[in-house]
Amino acid sequence: MREEKKRLPIGLENFEQMIKDNYYYVDKTGLISELLRNGGMVNLFTRPRRFGKTLNMSMLEHFFSIEGDQSIFDDLEISKDTKLCEAYMGKYPVIFVSLKGINAESYNTAFRLAVETIKGVAKRAGFLKTSDKLDDDEKEEYRTLLDKGMDEATLFWSLKTLSELLEKHYETKVILLIDEYDVPLAKAFENGYYDQMVFLIRNLLEQALKTNNSLKLAVLTGCMRISKESIFTGLNNFTTFTITDADFDEYFGFTDQEVRDCLAYYECADKYERIKEWYDGYRFGNADVYCPWDVVSYLRSLRTNKEASPRNYWVNTSGNAEVKAFIRQSENVTIKREIERLMAGEVIAKTIRPELTYEDMYRSVENIWSVLLTTGYLTQAGQVDERTYKLRIPNLEIRDIFAAQIMEYFKERVQKDGDTLNRFCAALKNGEEKMVEDIFEGYLKKTISLRDTFGKKTMKENFYHGVLLGILGVKEKWGVFSNREAGEGYSDILVEPEDGETGMIIEVKYAEDGNLSGACGRALAQIEERKYDEFFRENGVDCILKYGIACYKKRCKVELAKG
């Protein structure tokens, strides 16, 4: 009988549930030993989205918690560290706060969400209402944390207050875990109440972390390392571990061996190279890691369809605002050429500012480089000096996000230049091949090139194909069909103007050897051999223009079939 495999933990962030409900778990419990032996009193881990921050925080919660089920750590790496487990496992009250839900269009709504978040945390300690260790005043303090009408001062002091009450009840200090501490700041920046949210978060954290004598240990996670002067003023017991630090480098993300083990378990070892090409490439400290979210998501697809192709899973977890802002800097020719180099798989050396405020992020292109590194759209490929890193795009998935944003920006610019667009379309419809060639080459010179060493010939052809679709797609009344079945194959682009009297067939070739005329000839021969014109003839269109378009870097040649 075939072995039943463990379930894949898509989006699962509860450590106890993952272990008890038989999900596949990549063991990261070694983080606990390293944290207790080498961490500080207050520790901030910054990593991009979808690299297991919340799951690791849930792991810490269940390890330290007096209320936790210690058996879930049996057979995991941490269980071998018996001395540490005896000293720390199940010995502390834990406050676990996730701020990721504080996402609102106004400060008032965000404040109410913050109150609800703290109320939810306080409710978990309902036993404090009747604790014989607390006096009446302390029990009243606890009740204020359950009040939906909580004022600002109570909110600011809430985590410190709860820490003090838990310490008195359990007669031991408290572990404080704050997940996604910077999400409320990001949302506030997007919606115009940033200064108010900075004030709220600063006061909440200052009371909880700086003046809290009930605190044993604190861990925070986030994507951005917000400027210490902005949020963490006066915190001397504060240690930050970023993606450039060697400490804890293997505990967020999957290592190559962990991916190989996972693929072997699910009998998908033959997909290793594909997964590596698409989802590997991140470098945290001295470790090369894969994005866990992507690996697990693709494995799920492979379990139902062994021939499933890799997909861009990251794009659905973010608005990609950082990449959009970067691409819009390409009006500057220097930035444009640097983007082209990145897209070609090259590295760019840049000075990185590890600490920023959200207000600083987009003030200069120098800051945007730092943001792209922090959020995982770029990764380090070596260090030049203390502050300068070699940066590159990590993998095909992220390159795909850049390509999509480049094309979106190109379409916006085409739309704004209506005169050039109309001249191009008129020339295409009228069979003016030289005019089509001149205008199209002009477009190629203005747009960011996506030629690449990542890619194969088909990828390069897809870029030029996409540029043409970006231009033609602006003609709202024209029918533009991409990769449409026609005759005995699939044509690149079929175009039908609104009058229904003319049809255009466009076949695009990339001239790897630079021979544009030869590539045009191959394109036109393919149109004839595969009888793409049958698509139009079946629909009563007799005036059919057949274009072969060859491209090489920023050059192109357009030939119209004769006769």
C-alpha positions as a printed Julia matrix, in Angstrom:
563×3 Matrix{Float64}:
   0.0    0.0     0.0
   1.38   3.4    -0.98
   2.51   5.61    1.91
   0.18   8.53    2.6
   2.2   11.73    2.44
   2.05  14.54    4.94
  -0.03  17.52    3.98
   1.62  20.6     2.52
   1.28  23.65    4.81
   0.0   26.28    2.38
  -0.32  29.5     4.38
  -0.32  27.65    7.71
   1.33  29.75   10.42
   0.35  27.9    13.62
   3.25  25.74   14.74
   1.23  23.46   17.02
  -1.35  22.76   14.32
   1.4   22.02   11.79
   2.96  19.38   14.04
  -0.22  17.82   15.45
  -2.15  17.7    12.17
   0.68  15.96   10.32
   1.83  18.71    7.98
   5.28  18.64    6.42
   7.56  20.73    8.6
  11.05  21.93    7.74
  12.74  21.94   11.15
  13.79  25.45   12.15
  13.8   24.84   15.91
  17.56  25.41   16.0
  16.64  29.1    15.97
  15.6   28.74   19.63
  19.05  27.58   20.76
  20.81  30.3    18.8
  18.42  32.98   20.09
  18.92  32.03   23.74
  22.68  31.69   23.44
  23.55  34.51   21.03
  20.58  36.86   20.87
  19.91  40.0    22.88
  17.13  40.88   25.27
  15.12  42.6    22.54
  15.61  41.12   19.06
  14.3   42.31   15.7
  14.37  39.98   12.67
  13.75  41.63    9.3
  12.97  39.41    6.32
  10.85  39.76    3.16
   7.26  38.55    3.0
   6.58  34.83    2.88
   9.82  33.64    4.45
   8.33  32.0     7.55
   8.52  34.84   10.09
   5.09  34.19   11.62
   5.57  30.42   11.78
   8.86  30.91   13.62
   7.17  33.27   16.06
   4.45  30.68   16.67
   7.22  28.13   17.28
   8.77  30.41   19.91
   5.38  30.96   21.53
   4.73  27.24   21.94
   8.25  26.52   23.16
   8.32  29.08   25.96
   4.67  29.03   27.01
   3.7   27.65   30.4
   0.42  26.68   28.75
   2.16  24.92   25.82
   2.21  21.25   24.89
   5.89  20.37   25.13
   5.44  17.03   23.35
   5.16  18.78   19.98
   8.92  19.36   20.11
   9.73  15.67   20.47
  12.03  14.46   17.67
  12.75  18.03   16.51
  16.25  19.52   16.55
  15.71  21.54   19.73
  14.88  18.39   21.74
  18.55  17.35   21.49
  19.52  20.46   23.47
  18.31  18.94   26.75
  19.99  21.44   29.08
  18.38  24.4    27.32
  14.98  22.69   27.13
  15.05  21.98   30.87
  15.83  25.62   31.59
  13.4   27.32   29.2
  10.77  25.05   27.67
   7.31  25.7    29.11
   8.67  28.03   31.77
   7.28  31.47   30.84
   4.07  33.36   30.23
   4.04  34.49   26.59
   2.38  37.52   25.0
   2.11  37.02   21.24
   0.87  40.04   19.28
   0.44  40.19   15.51
   0.09  43.7    14.1
  -0.49  42.56   10.51
  -4.26  43.12   10.81
  -3.92  46.88   11.47
  -4.69  47.9     7.91
  -7.03  50.86    7.53
  -7.71  53.92    5.39
  -7.84  56.31    8.35
  -6.08  56.7    11.67
  -9.31  56.41   13.64
 -10.07  53.02   12.09
  -6.46  51.91   12.54
  -6.6   52.91   16.2
  -9.77  50.88   16.71
  -8.1   47.89   15.03
  -5.11  48.3    17.35
  -7.47  48.32   20.36
  -9.18  45.15   19.09
  -5.79  43.52   18.58
  -4.71  44.24   22.16
  -8.11  43.16   23.49
  -7.73  39.84   21.68
  -4.32  39.3    23.26
  -5.59  40.24   26.73
  -8.59  37.89   26.46
  -6.25  34.92   26.26
  -5.27  35.7    29.87
  -8.86  35.61   31.16
  -7.72  33.77   34.29
  -6.34  37.11   35.56
  -9.92  38.18   36.41
  -9.97  35.69   39.28
  -6.27  35.31   40.04
  -5.58  35.13   43.78
  -2.17  36.67   43.08
  -3.69  40.0    41.95
  -5.37  42.6    44.15
  -8.61  44.37   43.19
  -6.83  47.34   41.61
  -4.72  45.05   39.44
  -7.8   43.11   38.36
  -9.39  46.41   37.39
  -6.28  47.27   35.38
  -6.75  44.0    33.52
 -10.4   44.8    32.78
  -9.38  48.12   31.15
  -7.48  46.04   28.58
 -10.76  44.38   27.59
 -12.62  47.67   27.11
 -13.45  48.47   23.48
 -13.46  52.15   24.51
  -9.78  51.97   25.45
  -8.1   55.4    25.24
  -4.66  56.19   23.81
  -2.84  56.17   27.14
  -4.23  52.75   28.05
  -3.27  51.39   24.63
   0.28  52.77   24.91
   0.74  51.06   28.29
  -1.23  47.91   27.43
   1.61  45.48   26.73
   3.59  46.67   29.71
   0.52  46.42   31.94
  -0.27  42.9    30.72
   3.38  41.9    31.27
   3.32  43.12   34.86
   0.05  41.32   35.62
   1.28  38.06   34.09
   4.57  38.28   35.99
   2.73  38.72   39.27
   0.36  35.83   38.52
   3.06  33.37   37.42
   5.89  34.81   39.54
   8.24  34.81   36.56
   9.1   37.28   33.83
   7.39  37.4    30.44
   8.32  36.58   26.85
   6.96  39.19   24.41
   6.57  38.37   20.7
   5.47  41.12   18.26
   4.95  39.91   14.7
   4.91  42.22   11.63
   5.54  45.33   13.71
   5.92  47.51   10.61
   2.69  46.61    8.77
   0.64  49.39   10.48
   3.36  51.89    9.47
   3.31  50.74    5.85
  -0.48  51.01    5.65
  -0.42  54.41    7.39
   2.13  55.69    4.89
  -0.02  54.49    1.98
  -3.12  56.19    3.41
  -1.75  59.49    4.71
  -1.67  59.17    8.51
   1.94  58.07    8.94
   2.97  60.56   11.65
   0.04  59.55   13.87
   0.86  55.85   13.49
   4.56  56.44   14.22
   3.49  58.13   17.45
   1.24  55.19   18.39
   3.78  52.44   17.59
   6.66  54.33   19.22
   4.72  54.74   22.48
   3.45  51.16   22.47
   6.94  49.72   21.9
   8.73  52.13   24.23
   6.58  51.14   27.2
   6.71  47.42   26.33
  10.42  47.19   25.58
  12.3   50.03   27.24
  10.76  50.54   30.68
   9.31  47.06   31.21
  10.93  45.36   34.22
   8.67  42.33   33.74
  10.31  41.47   30.43
  12.53  38.38   30.12
  12.95  38.37   26.34
  11.34  40.07   23.34
  11.34  39.16   19.65
   9.95  41.35   16.87
   9.64  40.63   13.15
   9.02  42.83   10.14
  10.02  43.49    6.54
  11.66  46.87    7.08
  14.24  47.96    9.61
  12.6   51.26   10.54
  15.0   53.99   11.67
  15.82  53.61   15.35
  15.39  57.37   15.85
  11.86  57.08   14.44
  10.53  54.11   16.44
  13.03  52.61   18.89
  14.31  55.74   20.63
  16.44  55.06   23.69
  16.41  51.27   23.4
  19.9   50.18   24.46
  19.05  46.48   24.79
  18.0   46.21   21.15
  19.62  43.84   18.6
  18.69  43.71   14.92
  19.25  40.78   12.57
  18.75  41.75    8.91
  19.14  39.86    5.65
  22.79  40.95    5.45
  23.7   39.48    8.87
  25.15  35.97    9.16
  23.34  35.38   12.47
  20.19  33.23   12.05
  20.74  33.23    8.27
  19.36  29.7     7.65
  16.26  29.97    9.85
  14.09  32.0     7.48
  13.65  30.35    4.08
  14.55  26.85    2.89
  18.16  25.84    2.31
  19.12  23.82   -0.76
  19.34  20.59    1.23
  15.94  21.21    2.81
  14.42  21.65   -0.65
  16.12  18.5    -1.93
  14.78  16.54    1.05
  11.29  17.9     0.53
  11.31  17.07   -3.19
  12.57  13.54   -2.47
   9.8   13.01    0.11
   7.1   14.05   -2.38
   8.78  12.14   -5.26
   9.43  15.3    -7.25
  13.23  15.25   -7.33
  13.18  15.61  -11.12
  11.77  19.14  -10.68
  14.76  20.34   -8.65
  16.41  22.4   -11.4
  13.15  24.09  -12.31
  12.38  24.98   -8.68
  15.91  26.26   -8.18
  15.7   28.47  -11.27
  12.36  29.96  -10.23
  12.41  30.18   -6.43
  16.04  30.02   -5.2
  18.64  32.77   -5.34
  18.11  34.7    -2.09
  21.15  35.26    0.07
  20.61  35.99    3.76
  23.92  36.51    5.54
  26.07  33.59    4.34
  23.16  31.28    3.46
  21.54  30.74    0.07
  17.81  30.17    0.53
  14.59  29.55   -1.38
  11.27  31.29   -0.73
   9.25  28.7     1.28
   5.85  30.0     0.13
   6.76  29.44   -3.52
   8.33  26.01   -3.05
   5.34  24.68   -1.12
   2.81  26.28   -3.5
   4.49  24.76   -6.55
   4.76  21.36   -4.86
   1.02  21.44   -4.28
   0.5   21.98   -8.02
   2.87  19.12   -8.82
   0.98  16.75   -6.54
  -2.12  17.08   -8.72
  -0.33  17.61  -12.04
   3.2   16.27  -12.48
   3.63  18.47  -15.57
   2.56  21.72  -13.89
   4.75  24.68  -14.85
   6.2   27.03  -12.22
   4.05  30.06  -11.52
   4.55  33.45   -9.98
   3.08  32.98   -6.5
   4.79  36.01   -4.98
   2.86  38.48   -7.18
  -0.42  37.66   -5.4
   1.01  38.47   -1.97
   2.0   42.07   -2.67
   1.07  45.15   -4.67
   4.72  45.35   -5.83
   4.75  49.1    -5.14
   8.52  49.03   -4.61
   9.17  47.73   -8.14
   6.67  50.18   -9.65
   8.45  53.09   -7.99
  11.81  51.81   -9.23
  10.7   51.34  -12.84
   9.31  54.87  -12.9
  12.83  56.14  -12.25
  13.85  54.83  -15.68
  13.33  58.24  -17.28
  16.85  58.69  -15.95
  19.07  56.99  -18.54
  21.55  55.77  -15.92
  18.76  54.01  -14.0
  17.33  52.63  -17.25
  20.66  51.02  -18.14
  21.03  49.62  -14.61
  17.58  48.04  -14.8
  18.54  46.5   -18.15
  21.69  45.07  -16.6
  19.69  43.56  -13.73
  17.23  42.05  -16.18
  20.18  40.56  -18.06
  21.26  38.75  -14.88
  24.13  41.09  -14.03
  25.0   42.59  -10.64
  24.99  46.27   -9.65
  27.05  47.56   -6.7
  25.11  50.0    -4.51
  25.45  51.65   -1.12
  22.72  50.32    1.17
  21.02  52.25    3.95
  19.91  49.58    6.43
  17.61  51.93    8.36
  14.94  54.04    6.69
  11.58  55.55    7.55
   8.67  55.0     5.2
   8.82  58.7     4.39
  12.42  58.23    3.19
  11.79  55.16    1.07
  10.97  56.86   -2.24
  12.67  60.2    -1.71
  15.67  59.16   -3.76
  16.55  56.31   -6.06
  19.45  55.49   -3.71
  16.9   54.7    -1.01
  14.8   52.59   -3.4
  17.78  50.26   -3.93
  17.81  49.66   -0.16
  14.06  49.02   -0.11
  14.29  46.52   -2.99
  16.98  44.58   -1.11
  15.06  44.61    2.17
  11.79  43.45    0.6
  13.34  40.63   -1.45
  13.03  42.05   -4.96
  16.82  42.15   -5.09
  19.32  40.07   -3.17
  22.97  40.46   -2.3
  25.66  38.75   -4.35
  28.67  39.81   -2.32
  29.93  42.77   -0.33
  32.26  45.46   -1.68
  32.79  47.29    1.62
  30.96  47.86    4.89
  27.97  49.59    3.26
  28.21  48.59   -0.41
  26.68  45.39   -1.73
  26.49  43.74   -5.13
  22.8   43.38   -5.96
  20.98  41.16   -8.41
  17.5   39.82   -9.19
  17.29  36.5    -7.3
  15.33  34.28   -9.69
  12.91  33.95  -12.59
   9.85  34.6   -10.43
  11.07  38.03   -9.33
  12.37  38.77  -12.82
   8.85  38.07  -14.05
   7.51  40.72  -11.65
  10.02  43.26  -12.96
   9.11  42.38  -16.56
   5.39  42.82  -15.87
   5.96  46.25  -14.29
   8.24  47.32  -17.15
   5.54  46.38  -19.64
   2.83  48.13  -17.62
   4.88  51.31  -17.53
   5.57  51.03  -21.27
   1.83  50.78  -22.0
   1.19  53.91  -19.92
   3.76  55.83  -21.96
   2.35  54.54  -25.28
  -1.09  55.74  -24.27
   0.2   59.23  -23.53
   1.82  59.54  -26.98
  -1.29  59.21  -29.1
   0.25  60.76  -32.22
   3.04  58.16  -32.5
   0.59  55.36  -31.74
  -1.8   56.46  -34.5
   1.03  56.8   -37.03
   2.27  53.3   -36.2
  -1.17  51.72  -36.52
  -1.95  53.58  -39.75
   1.34  52.44  -41.27
   0.67  48.85  -40.19
  -2.8   48.89  -41.75
  -1.56  50.52  -44.97
   1.34  48.15  -45.52
   4.03  50.82  -45.02
   6.71  48.43  -43.77
   9.52  51.02  -43.53
   7.36  53.36  -41.45
   6.35  50.44  -39.18
  10.03  49.55  -38.8
  11.14  53.1   -37.97
   8.43  53.72  -35.37
   8.78  50.29  -33.76
  12.54  50.72  -33.47
  11.89  54.09  -31.86
   9.72  52.38  -29.26
  12.44  49.8   -28.61
  15.03  52.49  -28.0
  12.79  54.21  -25.44
  11.69  51.16  -23.49
  13.71  49.12  -21.02
  15.2   46.13  -22.8
  14.52  42.69  -21.36
  17.3   40.81  -23.13
  18.8   38.42  -20.61
  21.34  35.79  -19.79
  18.66  34.13  -17.66
  16.61  33.5   -20.7
  16.24  31.38  -23.74
  15.49  32.57  -27.25
  11.74  32.15  -26.71
  11.88  34.48  -23.68
  13.57  37.15  -25.78
  10.95  36.77  -28.52
   8.25  37.05  -25.86
   9.61  40.46  -24.85
   9.3   41.92  -28.37
   5.96  40.16  -28.76
   4.85  41.86  -25.53
   5.99  45.3   -26.72
   3.91  44.93  -29.88
   0.89  43.82  -27.86
   1.43  46.79  -25.53
   1.26  49.16  -28.51
  -1.64  47.51  -30.33
  -3.64  46.92  -27.15
  -4.18  50.67  -26.81
  -6.32  50.62  -30.0
  -9.53  49.75  -28.17
 -11.63  49.07  -31.27
  -9.12  46.78  -32.94
  -9.19  43.03  -32.47
  -5.76  41.92  -31.31
  -5.24  38.16  -30.82
  -2.09  36.69  -29.33
  -0.99  33.07  -29.86
  -4.32  32.34  -31.53
  -4.89  29.02  -33.29
  -4.83  29.67  -37.02
  -4.36  27.31  -39.96
  -1.96  24.59  -38.85
  -0.47  26.24  -35.78
  -0.56  29.21  -33.44
   0.24  32.63  -34.83
   2.14  35.24  -32.8
  -0.26  38.15  -33.36
  -3.38  38.55  -35.49
  -4.8   42.06  -35.87
  -8.21  43.04  -37.22
  -9.11  46.76  -37.44
 -12.67  47.81  -36.67
 -13.7   48.08  -40.36
 -13.35  44.29  -40.75
 -11.88  44.7   -44.23
  -8.21  44.1   -43.46
  -6.33  41.47  -41.5
  -2.72  41.57  -40.35
  -0.53  38.63  -39.39
   2.63  39.37  -37.4
   5.3   36.77  -36.72
   8.16  37.85  -34.42
  11.64  36.34  -34.44
  14.7   37.08  -32.34
  17.86  37.22  -34.49
  20.41  35.74  -32.11
  23.15  36.03  -34.75
  22.17  39.62  -35.58
  21.0   38.63  -39.08
  17.71  40.53  -39.18
  16.94  39.8   -42.84
  17.36  36.06  -42.33
  15.07  36.12  -39.28
  12.42  38.07  -41.21
  12.57  35.46  -43.96
  12.02  32.66  -41.45
   9.06  34.51  -39.96
   7.36  35.01  -43.33
   8.05  31.39  -44.34
   6.36  30.2   -41.13
   3.25  32.27  -41.89
   2.97  30.59  -45.28
   3.84  27.07  -44.2
   1.35  27.05  -41.34
  -1.37  28.84  -43.3
  -2.11  31.44  -40.64
  -4.13  33.43  -43.2
  -6.94  30.84  -43.0
  -8.09  32.58  -39.8
  -9.04  35.7   -41.79
 -10.23  33.93  -44.96
 -12.7   31.89  -42.91
 -14.09  35.18  -41.64
 -14.45  36.74  -45.1
 -11.38  38.99  -44.94
  -9.5   39.04  -48.27
  -7.04  41.9   -47.73
  -4.39  40.2   -45.6
  -1.03  41.75  -44.74
   1.71  39.37  -43.59
   4.53  40.86  -41.54
   7.79  39.25  -40.5
   9.43  41.25  -37.7
  12.97  40.45  -36.61
  14.57  41.98  -33.51
  18.04  42.07  -32.04
  18.69  44.17  -28.92
  17.37  47.68  -29.8
  17.25  47.06  -33.56
  14.49  45.65  -35.7
  13.61  44.92  -39.31
  10.1   44.66  -40.74
   9.31  42.88  -44.01
   5.93  42.62  -45.68
   5.17  39.51  -47.73
   5.0   40.37  -51.41
   2.0   39.59  -53.55
